[in-house]
């Protein structure tokens, strides 16, 4: 007795005559359902972790500092914003992998200061609330990023909301670059008259002023939320 293959009536006409026999279509459907369930489980498991607690994320973030040091290899220090720690951890590894003596400083809003508190106390501190305009910096450090920052970050520089807003506006107006407030956090400390001296950087062989690099983390901004 001949066996008939089951053909999905939604399949295109040109494919219906070529459907394989003996349940290959059923096996394909089962495979797709299984893969879909596995993907959903992985997404749920990943969402329960700090997404920055991942070597691949940190390595990807490291490319920004790597490119910066490749372009300006004699930088004395690099400043980057910190939230979950992926970008700052990557900045440490990318920058020091090219120039071991470069100093790395993290920058953080005063209203979301868990990184500063964590490094000061030597233990991972949680962030209970973060009422800051720098909405991209409202995450907490992960164990992996905290361990990297403890080894490689000089210290965390805190900035006020007023400084974040003023710096964002300055960059927009003077540099013509659309950055988000979270990016402005990395530049804001340098607008204070005494910050560069407080970094205590070694004197340059040429006797010149320190060369500083600043990493802008993004330009995702809701224009209606800006106070200017």
N, C-alpha and C positions, 0 to 999 in steps of 0.2 A: 504494500500500500504506500503510495507516495505521500511524503510529508510536506505540508505547505508552510512557508515561512510567514511569520506575522509581520506585517508592514505597517508602520505608523501612517495613518491617513493624512497627517499634517506634513509628511515628507514631500519635497518637491517632486514633480512628475518625472524628471530625468533621473531621479535617484531611486524611484520605486522599483524599477526593473532590475536594479543592481543590488538590492538588499541581500545581505548574506543570510544563509540558512542557519538553523540549529541555535537559535536564541542569541545571536551576537548582539542584536539590538537590545534585548532584555539585559544582557550583561553590561552593555554600555550605559543603560539607564541606571542600573545598580551602582556602577562605578561613579557616575555623576552625583547621585544622591549621597554616596559615601564621602566623596571629596567635599561636597557642600557642607555636610555635617561636620567634617573634620575642620574645615576652614572656620566655621562658626565657633567651634570649641576653641580653636587657637585664638580667635579674636577676643573671645570672652576672657580667656586666660591672660592674654596680653594686656587687656584693659585693666586688669587687677594689679598689674605691676606698674612701677614707675617706668615710663617708656624711655627715659634717659638711662636706665640701668642696663645698658646694652652696649657691648663693645662695638657693634656695627654702627650704632648711632654716633658714638664718640669718635670713631674713625672717620666717619663722614663729615662730622663737624670740624675735624682737624684740618681739613683741606683749606679752609679760609686762612688760618694762620700760616700754613705751608706756603700758599701762594703769596701771602704778604711778605714773608721772609725771603722767598725766592726773588721778589721784586726789589726789596730793600733789605739786604742781608745784614746790615750793621745796625739794626734797631737795638736800642737799649732796653725797651720795655714795650709790652703789649697790654692793652686794656680791653676787656670784653665784659658784656653783661652776664649775670648769673641768675639762674632760676632753678631748673632741675639739675643743672650742672653739666649737661651734655656739651654745650658749646664751649664753656670755660675749660672743661676737662680736655676736650679736643684741642683747644687753643694751647694749653700747656704742653701736650704731647707733640703737636705739630710744630710749635715754635721752638721748643727745646730740642727737638729731633734735628733741627737744622742749625740752631745756634744755642749751644748749651748754656751760655752765660746770660741769655736774655731773661729779664724779669717779667713775670706775668701777674697782673692785678685784676681781681674781679670787681665789678661794680654792681651795686644793688640798691633798690629803693629803701629808704628808712622804714617804710610801712610794710616791707616784705623782706625782713632782714634775717631769715633763718640761716643763710649761708654764713653771714658774719658771726652769728651767735654760735653756730656749729664749730667753726674754726677756732673761735675764742675759747670755747669750753672743752674742745677735744672730743665731744660726743655729738651725734647726729640730733639736731633739734628740728621739731616739726613746725609747720607754719599753720597756725590756727585760723588766721584771717589775713587778708591782704587787700586793704582798701587803698589801692594805688592806681594812678592813671596808666602806669606801665603794665597793662593787662597781660602781656606776654611773659611777665616775670612773677607769676603767682603760684608757681609750682615749688615743691620742696626738693632738696637734694636726695639722691638715692645713695645707698651704701657704696656702690661702685664709684660714683662720681665724687662722693665725699672723700674716699680713700685717695683718689688722684689729687684732689685739691689740697689735701693735707700735706702731701709731699711736694707739690710744685707751685702753689700760689703763695705769693709774698703776703698779701692781706687783701681784705675786702674794703672797698671805698663806698661809703654810704652817701646817698644824695636825697635831697628833699623833693617834695612834689613840685614846689616852685622852681627849683633848679631843672627838673625834668622838662617842665613846660617851656621855660625860657630857652633851654638848649634845643628843643625840638623846633621852636620857632626860628631860632638863629640859623639852624642848618637849612631849613626851608628857604629862608629869605636870602642868606648869604651864599650858601653852597649850591642852592637850587637842587637839592636832593630830597625826595620825599621819604622820610624815615618815620617809623612809629616811635612813640614815647619810650618803648623798651630799648630801642637802639640809642636814644639820646642819653640813657643812663651811663653808657660807657664814655661819653664825651664830657658830661656835666662836671665831673670832679676837676677836669683840667681848666675849667673856666674860673676856678678860684685862684687867687693870686699866689697862695702858698702851697698848692698841691704838689707841683713838680719838685720843689725843694724837699717836701715831706716824704717823697718816695725814696730818698737816700740812695740814688743811683750812683754807680762809680763814675769818676771823671773820665771823659773821653780822651783818647790819646791826642786828638787834634785840638783839645781845649775848647771845643764848641759846645753848644747846648745839647742836652740829651735828645735823641731821636726816639719819638714815641709813635707807636701804631695803635689805632683804635679800630675795633671791629664793630660795624653796624650789623645788627642781627636781622633786620628786615624792614619792610615798608607796608605792613598790613595795618591800615589805620581807618577807623570810622570817622569820617570828617565831621559828622554831627556831634561827636563826643569831645572834640577839641575845644579848649576854652579860649581860642583866639581866632 
